């Protein structure tokens, strides 16, 4: 049974003048399992509201949205069609509301800003202050939502209480229908997708591909595994277990489960509220410009020859070295890849657990001895190639991320596809389940591997905002040959001619209205991208009938860019798994933009010597917005891909079952038999809606 752990009783407060006990000091002394929800909450609540820093946060985030956020106007779109379920958001009005609100403490203020950004349901737009993500909160259950006999329920996938509750149904959570309670929570607290079904998938425990073991492992859901402080100290579950060998008479119970709490900070890292802030919240001091110079070898001893040439000459040469230092640092950040690769990171899903691993080990799938569904044919660094045992003409290419090295991934794909072909594979399933995105160039390359076309580019039409800040950055970037930010005009080509820009096209802006606001946008352009020579004569190339794609809808950003091209341009059939029974589910999410962080923008201001319109925030964190929007080939209304809901809907929707939720590979067989139906069979499966 679950026993509710009681917080240690608070000390009596004498009526005389006694120094108040610092709750963060109390928290600092505690180890697991003696850390309680109350200990963390009291520490967080004890951090005072800082009006000056709050004004800086609101001012900076408002400016980031006003001057850079590409969907500032589109986010106010009303009545989005299914499968989207997202309300219009006026983000500037939201910041204005926060600026006029009085807060009791800093935690409440920071939470409000976080939830405002979440309300955009755009995984590229984030306000994630690390300060209040220093502890991990776990429930003893991992939940899922299987569909059994056309009825979807919440059930226990993994029971950490040893009460034999696996596959028991959770009827209510805190007195509310369990499915509705989870959906309501995730819709508020995790703005990953504009599709409620995809958000539900993120709330529940799912499976992701482990690139080291080449096996599918459980990925704990957001609802029962949180790095943000839960709303209350425990969750109450009403549970019903069917009659079974484990429960001959069935079982009904009401269980109250306190949150288990684990540190994500080093032991003894703080001993007071002040040191908690200093060590776990505040940004590191900015690197002094003098320190930046040490990364460049002084190969010509410029300063040694200054002599009587004067201080101006020395400063000029120092500036040149600094310029080379910054250029080298940028190249190091790009890890030696092509000049566009690091620049065009569309986005990877924001990390949940930021620094330390929790003491509780990762949950493991039950080891069930079952016949193998597929065997590994080629083992890439992340992308892996399988062949179905019962259907050996069908291969599965698992692509768990678009964050790959473009220098080596072409070889991985070439070798993997060749080995599949040599093994007799003639049709392929591309499985991009839980692929959170990565490099834009790989998004295009993946499409070009399947449909290599000499005269047709996979690169999207796009545009950017043209605030005064952006124009200034673009002009400076154009003047620096060895620097390349998002706003470098040389990184783009004319959409009509394909010729790379040599002038500042950001100055050719014009006012446009997406929904309510007239804003300045650039002309339509395309990012520069060299198409790979991927024609290999494989039977699935140029043949949509020989390709199927499948995801759980969490394929995002660059991954979504690939799938939109494959599904909507090349007419490849698609399968989405999970979500809500009886409702359409998106194949991919947040595919319509590229992301830029506040830190990167401020870095560009500094390097390009442009006066910044924003300032660095006090807290460490992830603060970012998308800055470039994409348009599909058939767009005639000027509607960005991010809000074209009809393009996101998968062709087929599969619900999880108690079997497929535990063995992802069985989904491959279901999809294969549905799309390439064996002779004498129907290919129908009850899990396909």
ZAPALUM-977613 format. One record per residue (C-alpha): residue number from 1; residue in one letter; x, y, z. Coordinates in steps of 0.05 Angstrom, whole numbers, plus 5000, padded with zeros to 4 digits. Example, Ala and Ser with C-alpha at 12.3 -4.5 7.8 and 13.67 -1.06 7.14 Angstrom:
2
n_res_X_Y_Z
1_A_5246_4910_5156
2_S_5273_4979_5143
! end
This chain:
689
n_res_X_Y_Z
1_X_5000_5000_5000
2_X_5020_5072_4990
3_X_5032_5106_5056
4_X_5028_5181_5056
5_X_5092_5210_5083
6_X_5081_5267_5131
7_X_5126_5328_5129
8_X_5169_5338_5190
9_X_5130_5382_5239
10_X_5149_5454_5234
11_X_5182_5482_5296
12_X_5139_5523_5343
13_X_5148_5597_5333
14_X_5161_5632_5399
15_X_5125_5697_5410
16_X_5190_5734_5423
17_X_5240_5761_5372
18_X_5273_5697_5347
19_X_5309_5693_5281
20_X_5265_5660_5228
21_X_5289_5592_5204
22_X_5309_5595_5131
23_X_5270_5541_5094
24_X_5323_5536_5039
25_X_5375_5522_5094
26_X_5330_5466_5120
27_X_5322_5439_5049
28_X_5397_5440_5037
29_X_5409_5390_5094
30_X_5361_5337_5069
31_X_5376_5274_5030
32_X_5327_5228_4994
33_X_5279_5199_5017
34_X_5271_5253_5070
35_X_5259_5310_5021
36_X_5185_5325_5017
37_X_5142_5368_4972
38_X_5132_5416_5030
39_X_5206_5426_5040
40_X_5216_5447_4967
41_X_5154_5490_4966
42_X_5173_5529_5028
43_X_5242_5543_4999
44_X_5214_5566_4933
45_X_5161_5609_4967
46_X_5215_5641_5010
47_X_5251_5673_4952
48_X_5227_5745_4951
49_X_5195_5779_4892
50_X_5247_5823_4858
51_X_5209_5880_4824
52_X_5270_5905_4788
53_X_5287_5838_4757
54_X_5213_5825_4743
55_X_5211_5889_4702
56_X_5273_5867_4665
57_X_5242_5799_4650
58_X_5177_5830_4624
59_X_5214_5883_4584
60_X_5263_5834_4553
61_X_5212_5780_4537
62_X_5164_5832_4509
63_X_5219_5860_4464
64_X_5239_5790_4443
65_X_5167_5777_4423
66_X_5155_5845_4392
67_X_5219_5849_4350
68_X_5235_5776_4335
69_X_5177_5729_4347
70_X_5154_5709_4277
71_X_5084_5687_4300
72_X_5069_5750_4341
73_X_5007_5761_4298
74_X_4992_5690_4274
75_X_4988_5667_4347
76_X_4922_5704_4352
77_X_4889_5660_4299
78_X_4820_5639_4321
79_X_4781_5575_4308
80_X_4839_5531_4286
81_X_4813_5469_4251
82_X_4824_5398_4276
83_X_4869_5365_4294
84_X_4892_5431_4327
85_X_4861_5450_4393
86_X_4897_5515_4411
87_X_4867_5582_4432
88_X_4889_5650_4405
89_X_4943_5684_4447
90_X_4961_5758_4448
91_X_5030_5749_4479
92_X_5043_5824_4487
93_X_4977_5833_4524
94_X_4997_5775_4568
95_X_5062_5808_4588
96_X_5025_5873_4600
97_X_4978_5836_4648
98_X_5038_5806_4685
99_X_5071_5874_4691
100_X_5009_5900_4727
101_X_5002_5841_4775
102_X_5028_5842_4846
103_X_5063_5778_4867
104_X_5076_5751_4937
105_X_5142_5718_4916
106_X_5188_5707_4858
107_X_5164_5636_4846
108_X_5093_5658_4829
109_X_5119_5711_4781
110_X_5166_5663_4745
111_X_5110_5611_4740
112_X_5063_5661_4708
113_X_5114_5679_4654
114_X_5128_5606_4641
115_X_5054_5590_4634
116_X_5043_5649_4588
117_X_5096_5624_4540
118_X_5067_5553_4546
119_X_4999_5579_4525
120_X_5027_5591_4455
121_X_5031_5515_4446
122_X_5095_5526_4407
123_X_5155_5484_4430
124_X_5201_5535_4398
125_X_5176_5590_4445
126_X_5201_5581_4516
127_X_5213_5616_4582
128_X_5247_5564_4626
129_X_5282_5592_4687
130_X_5326_5536_4715
131_X_5319_5564_4785
132_X_5254_5528_4799
133_X_5273_5463_4764
134_X_5324_5438_4814
135_X_5283_5381_4842
136_X_5249_5322_4808
137_X_5180_5301_4831
138_X_5157_5230_4816
139_X_5093_5191_4826
140_X_5097_5116_4839
141_X_5056_5101_4776
142_X_5071_5107_4703
143_X_5006_5116_4664
144_X_4982_5103_4594
145_X_4917_5107_4555
146_X_4903_5042_4517
147_X_4842_5031_4473
148_X_4807_4965_4490
149_X_4742_4946_4454
150_X_4738_5017_4426
151_X_4740_5048_4496
152_X_4799_5089_4519
153_X_4818_5090_4592
154_X_4876_5111_4636
155_X_4913_5051_4663
156_X_4976_5036_4702
157_X_5033_5016_4657
158_X_5087_5008_4711
159_X_5071_5001_4785
160_X_5126_5025_4830
161_X_5088_5007_4894
162_X_5094_4931_4887
163_X_5019_4927_4897
164_X_5008_4888_4832
165_X_4969_4945_4800
166_X_4995_4941_4729
167_X_4938_4949_4679
168_X_4889_4968_4733
169_X_4844_5025_4710
170_X_4851_5094_4740
171_X_4779_5119_4745
172_X_4791_5187_4775
173_X_4849_5232_4794
174_X_4834_5280_4851
175_X_4760_5267_4840
176_X_4761_5282_4765
177_X_4755_5233_4708
178_X_4827_5210_4699
179_X_4832_5222_4624
180_X_4802_5292_4631
181_X_4846_5309_4691
182_X_4910_5292_4654
183_X_4888_5328_4591
184_X_4870_5391_4630
185_X_4937_5391_4666
186_X_4980_5380_4605
187_X_4941_5432_4564
188_X_4962_5485_4615
189_X_5031_5464_4634
190_X_5065_5436_4572
191_X_5057_5475_4507
192_X_5090_5424_4462
193_X_5039_5421_4406
194_X_4976_5454_4381
195_X_4944_5384_4381
196_X_4914_5362_4447
197_X_4925_5289_4427
198_X_4999_5300_4419
199_X_5001_5337_4486
200_X_4967_5276_4517
201_X_5021_5231_4489
202_X_5073_5275_4524
203_X_5035_5272_4589
204_X_5035_5195_4591
205_X_5092_5145_4593
206_X_5113_5126_4522
207_X_5170_5093_4487
208_X_5232_5123_4455
209_X_5290_5091_4418
210_X_5355_5084_4457
211_X_5411_5098_4407
212_X_5462_5060_4450
213_X_5424_4996_4463
214_X_5383_4999_4398
215_X_5322_4981_4439
216_X_5257_5016_4456
217_X_5254_5040_4528
218_X_5202_5075_4570
219_X_5201_5151_4572
220_X_5166_5176_4634
221_X_5106_5221_4621
222_X_5103_5293_4642
223_X_5043_5282_4687
224_X_5077_5234_4735
225_X_5149_5259_4727
226_X_5158_5334_4736
227_X_5214_5383_4747
228_X_5165_5439_4762
229_X_5132_5443_4831
230_X_5066_5405_4830
231_X_5002_5440_4852
232_X_4994_5398_4915
233_X_5033_5350_4958
234_X_4999_5286_4934
235_X_4953_5257_4881
236_X_4891_5216_4899
237_X_4875_5159_4852
238_X_4811_5118_4848
239_X_4833_5052_4820
240_X_4794_4991_4795
241_X_4829_4925_4779
242_X_4791_4872_4738
243_X_4783_4801_4761
244_X_4848_4764_4745
245_X_4896_4714_4772
246_X_4928_4770_4812
247_X_4861_4795_4837
248_X_4811_4736_4838
249_X_4756_4781_4864
250_X_4778_4844_4830
251_X_4801_4904_4869
252_X_4776_4975_4881
253_X_4817_5024_4921
254_X_4828_5097_4934
255_X_4902_5112_4941
256_X_4936_5177_4960
257_X_5007_5181_4933
258_X_5054_5235_4957
259_X_5107_5260_4909
260_X_5175_5228_4915
261_X_5227_5283_4911
262_X_5298_5278_4884
263_X_5354_5329_4878
264_X_5377_5354_4811
265_X_5429_5396_4846
266_X_5494_5375_4877
267_X_5494_5357_4951
268_X_5515_5415_4996
269_X_5509_5463_4937
270_X_5475_5515_4981
271_X_5460_5528_5054
272_X_5413_5588_5052
273_X_5364_5624_5007
274_X_5419_5670_4985
275_X_5467_5614_4966
276_X_5410_5576_4933
277_X_5401_5635_4887
278_X_5475_5647_4876
279_X_5492_5574_4860
280_X_5430_5548_4826
281_X_5395_5608_4795
282_X_5440_5665_4775
283_X_5475_5669_4708
284_X_5550_5661_4707
285_X_5586_5728_4700
286_X_5598_5746_4627
287_X_5667_5730_4600
288_X_5711_5790_4597
289_X_5732_5810_4527
290_X_5805_5804_4548
291_X_5794_5731_4565
292_X_5763_5717_4497
293_X_5829_5735_4463
294_X_5866_5675_4492
295_X_5832_5626_4445
296_X_5867_5656_4384
297_X_5940_5641_4372
298_X_5978_5706_4364
299_X_6015_5681_4303
300_X_6040_5748_4278
301_X_6055_5782_4345
302_X_6015_5843_4326
303_X_6022_5879_4392
304_X_6097_5872_4395
305_X_6106_5919_4336
306_X_6059_5974_4358
307_X_6114_6018_4386
308_X_6104_6090_4366
309_X_6045_6074_4320
310_X_6001_6096_4376
311_X_5944_6069_4418
312_X_5895_6072_4360
313_X_5936_6022_4319
314_X_5941_5975_4378
315_X_5867_5977_4391
316_X_5853_5965_4317
317_X_5896_5903_4317
318_X_5866_5880_4382
319_X_5797_5888_4351
320_X_5819_5846_4292
321_X_5843_5791_4338
322_X_5779_5795_4376
323_X_5741_5789_4311
324_X_5781_5726_4294
325_X_5769_5699_4364
326_X_5695_5706_4357
327_X_5696_5677_4288
328_X_5736_5617_4313
329_X_5689_5609_4372
330_X_5630_5608_4324
331_X_5665_5556_4281
332_X_5679_5514_4343
333_X_5605_5518_4360
334_X_5590_5493_4291
335_X_5637_5434_4305
336_X_5670_5439_4238
337_X_5607_5423_4198
338_X_5581_5458_4137
339_X_5572_5533_4147
340_X_5497_5527_4152
341_X_5489_5466_4197
342_X_5495_5497_4266
343_X_5461_5560_4244
344_X_5398_5525_4222
345_X_5382_5484_4283
346_X_5307_5485_4277
347_X_5301_5462_4348
348_X_5308_5404_4393
349_X_5254_5394_4445
350_X_5272_5431_4509
351_X_5306_5388_4561
352_X_5265_5367_4621
353_X_5317_5346_4672
354_X_5372_5397_4668
355_X_5434_5377_4705
356_X_5436_5316_4750
357_X_5405_5247_4741
358_X_5354_5230_4795
359_X_5374_5178_4846
360_X_5316_5134_4825
361_X_5339_5093_4766
362_X_5303_5096_4700
363_X_5243_5051_4697
364_X_5256_4987_4658
365_X_5209_4950_4613
366_X_5190_4880_4636
367_X_5233_4829_4601
368_X_5183_4786_4565
369_X_5210_4728_4524
370_X_5175_4739_4458
371_X_5195_4721_4387
372_X_5235_4776_4353
373_X_5195_4823_4309
374_X_5255_4849_4270
375_X_5330_4842_4269
376_X_5382_4896_4263
377_X_5413_4900_4194
378_X_5455_4964_4199
379_X_5476_5001_4261
380_X_5486_5075_4250
381_X_5507_5126_4303
382_X_5434_5142_4316
383_X_5394_5121_4254
384_X_5385_5046_4253
385_X_5360_4997_4201
386_X_5317_4936_4215
387_X_5285_4880_4174
388_X_5219_4849_4194
389_X_5225_4775_4209
390_X_5157_4754_4182
391_X_5158_4804_4124
392_X_5231_4804_4101
393_X_5217_4849_4041
394_X_5199_4905_4090
395_X_5251_4945_4127
396_X_5245_4996_4183
397_X_5290_5057_4188
398_X_5288_5085_4259
399_X_5306_5159_4259
400_X_5304_5181_4332
401_X_5334_5251_4321
402_X_5351_5302_4267
403_X_5410_5325_4310
404_X_5461_5286_4270
405_X_5530_5300_4242
406_X_5518_5317_4169
407_X_5589_5297_4153
408_X_5577_5225_4174
409_X_5501_5215_4167
410_X_5504_5212_4091
411_X_5550_5152_4098
412_X_5503_5121_4150
413_X_5443_5128_4105
414_X_5481_5103_4044
415_X_5507_5042_4079
416_X_5442_5027_4116
417_X_5397_5031_4055
418_X_5446_4990_4014
419_X_5448_4935_4067
420_X_5372_4934_4070
421_X_5370_4926_3995
422_X_5422_4870_3996
423_X_5380_4834_4049
424_X_5320_4834_4003
425_X_5282_4895_4029
426_X_5240_4930_3977
427_X_5193_4972_4020
428_X_5211_5016_4080
429_X_5177_5044_4142
430_X_5208_5108_4168
431_X_5196_5109_4243
432_X_5207_5179_4272
433_X_5172_5167_4339
434_X_5196_5215_4394
435_X_5242_5251_4345
436_X_5245_5321_4376
437_X_5280_5354_4316
438_X_5349_5379_4300
439_X_5384_5406_4239
440_X_5344_5436_4182
441_X_5395_5411_4131
442_X_5380_5339_4152
443_X_5306_5353_4144
444_X_5318_5368_4071
445_X_5370_5312_4062
446_X_5322_5259_4088
447_X_5269_5279_4038
448_X_5321_5281_3982
449_X_5343_5210_4000
450_X_5273_5185_3986
451_X_5256_5231_3928
452_X_5321_5257_3896
453_X_5300_5308_3845
454_X_5349_5351_3807
455_X_5302_5409_3791
456_X_5259_5411_3853
457_X_5283_5436_3919
458_X_5258_5412_3987
459_X_5276_5479_4017
460_X_5216_5518_4042
461_X_5196_5588_4023
462_X_5205_5630_4085
463_X_5206_5700_4113
464_X_5230_5736_4176
465_X_5209_5797_4216
466_X_5244_5862_4200
467_X_5245_5904_4263
468_X_5298_5958_4268
469_X_5339_5911_4311
470_X_5338_5857_4258
471_X_5356_5906_4203
472_X_5416_5931_4242
473_X_5441_5860_4256
474_X_5432_5841_4183
475_X_5470_5901_4158
476_X_5529_5888_4205
477_X_5529_5814_4191
478_X_5531_5827_4116
479_X_5595_5867_4127
480_X_5630_5810_4164
481_X_5652_5757_4115
482_X_5669_5705_4168
483_X_5607_5712_4212
484_X_5540_5681_4200
485_X_5478_5693_4243
486_X_5406_5680_4226
487_X_5403_5750_4198
488_X_5461_5746_4149
489_X_5430_5761_4081
490_X_5484_5717_4048
491_X_5451_5656_4081
492_X_5389_5663_4036
493_X_5372_5662_3963
494_X_5321_5697_3921
495_X_5258_5654_3919
496_X_5247_5666_3845
497_X_5317_5663_3817
498_X_5354_5620_3867
499_X_5411_5670_3868
500_X_5444_5683_3936
501_X_5432_5753_3964
502_X_5491_5800_3965
503_X_5450_5859_3991
504_X_5409_5869_4053
505_X_5341_5844_4033
506_X_5316_5859_4104
507_X_5311_5931_4079
508_X_5260_5909_4026
509_X_5207_5896_4079
510_X_5134_5912_4074
511_X_5075_5915_4122
512_X_5032_5852_4123
513_X_4974_5830_4166
514_X_4967_5757_4187
515_X_4910_5765_4236
516_X_4905_5831_4274
517_X_4971_5868_4272
518_X_5006_5900_4213
519_X_5080_5880_4219
520_X_5141_5885_4175
521_X_5165_5821_4141
522_X_5220_5807_4091
523_X_5204_5784_4020
524_X_5198_5709_4011
525_X_5266_5676_4009
526_X_5297_5607_4013
527_X_5353_5585_4059
528_X_5415_5564_4021
529_X_5422_5489_4017
530_X_5462_5444_3971
531_X_5420_5384_3952
532_X_5456_5318_3961
533_X_5470_5271_3903
534_X_5426_5216_3933
535_X_5401_5180_3871
536_X_5417_5106_3883
537_X_5365_5070_3842
538_X_5333_5039_3904
539_X_5262_5012_3893
540_X_5233_5060_3945
541_X_5263_5122_3914
542_X_5212_5163_3875
543_X_5159_5112_3897
544_X_5110_5134_3951
545_X_5076_5066_3951
546_X_5141_5035_3977
547_X_5148_5083_4036
548_X_5107_5092_4100
549_X_5121_5142_4156
550_X_5099_5133_4228
551_X_5105_5175_4292
552_X_5069_5189_4357
553_X_5058_5262_4336
554_X_5118_5286_4376
555_X_5162_5288_4314
556_X_5176_5362_4317
557_X_5211_5420_4284
558_X_5262_5395_4232
559_X_5230_5326_4237
560_X_5163_5356_4222
561_X_5192_5393_4162
562_X_5214_5326_4133
563_X_5147_5292_4144
564_X_5107_5350_4116
565_X_5146_5344_4051
566_X_5140_5268_4049
567_X_5066_5267_4066
568_X_5038_5328_4030
569_X_5084_5337_3970
570_X_5104_5265_3955
571_X_5039_5233_3981
572_X_5073_5182_4027
573_X_5021_5149_4072
574_X_5027_5164_4146
575_X_5007_5131_4212
576_X_5003_5168_4280
577_X_4999_5130_4345
578_X_4966_5148_4411
579_X_4927_5211_4426
580_X_4852_5211_4439
581_X_4809_5155_4412
582_X_4760_5177_4358
583_X_4797_5241_4343
584_X_4847_5258_4289
585_X_4920_5261_4309
586_X_4976_5303_4281
587_X_5033_5266_4248
588_X_5082_5320_4269
589_X_5086_5384_4311
590_X_5115_5455_4309
591_X_5143_5445_4239
592_X_5136_5516_4216
593_X_5196_5555_4241
594_X_5268_5559_4265
595_X_5288_5579_4335
596_X_5335_5630_4363
597_X_5352_5641_4437
598_X_5360_5705_4475
599_X_5432_5685_4490
600_X_5448_5676_4416
601_X_5415_5742_4397
602_X_5452_5780_4451
603_X_5516_5746_4428
604_X_5504_5771_4358
605_X_5491_5841_4384
606_X_5557_5839_4421
607_X_5600_5809_4365
608_X_5570_5853_4311
609_X_5575_5914_4357
610_X_5502_5933_4353
611_X_5469_5967_4412
612_X_5424_5914_4443
613_X_5349_5926_4452
614_X_5347_5874_4507
615_X_5391_5852_4565
616_X_5412_5785_4594
617_X_5365_5759_4648
618_X_5388_5746_4719
619_X_5369_5672_4720
620_X_5401_5617_4680
621_X_5351_5587_4632
622_X_5324_5575_4563
623_X_5291_5637_4533
624_X_5277_5633_4459
625_X_5227_5645_4402
626_X_5221_5623_4330
627_X_5246_5677_4282
628_X_5232_5648_4214
629_X_5166_5620_4186
630_X_5158_5571_4129
631_X_5105_5567_4074
632_X_5082_5505_4037
633_X_5086_5500_3962
634_X_5011_5508_3951
635_X_5002_5569_3997
636_X_4959_5623_3965
637_X_4933_5657_4029
638_X_4999_5676_4061
639_X_4985_5627_4117
640_X_5049_5599_4150
641_X_5059_5524_4155
642_X_5055_5528_4231
643_X_4980_5543_4227
644_X_4961_5499_4167
645_X_4926_5447_4210
646_X_4901_5408_4150
647_X_4972_5390_4132
648_X_4986_5358_4200
649_X_4932_5305_4203
650_X_4958_5234_4194
651_X_4925_5188_4143
652_X_4915_5133_4195
653_X_4907_5135_4270
654_X_4927_5077_4316
655_X_4910_5071_4389
656_X_4957_5038_4438
657_X_4939_4971_4467
658_X_4968_4938_4530
659_X_5013_4899_4482
660_X_5037_4954_4435
661_X_5048_5003_4492
662_X_5100_4953_4517
663_X_5129_4928_4451
664_X_5137_4984_4401
665_X_5162_4936_4347
666_X_5093_4904_4341
667_X_5068_4970_4313
668_X_5116_4958_4254
669_X_5079_4893_4238
670_X_5011_4927_4243
671_X_5032_4984_4197
672_X_5066_4937_4148
673_X_5006_4891_4143
674_X_4959_4950_4135
675_X_4998_4983_4079
676_X_5027_4923_4044
677_X_4972_4872_4058
678_X_4995_4799_4052
679_X_4958_4756_4004
680_X_4896_4725_4034
681_X_4893_4776_4091
682_X_4853_4840_4101
683_X_4908_4881_4134
684_X_4857_4907_4183
685_X_4875_4913_4256
686_X_4828_4935_4312
687_X_4878_4987_4335
688_X_4872_5025_4269
689_X_4814_5075_4269
! end
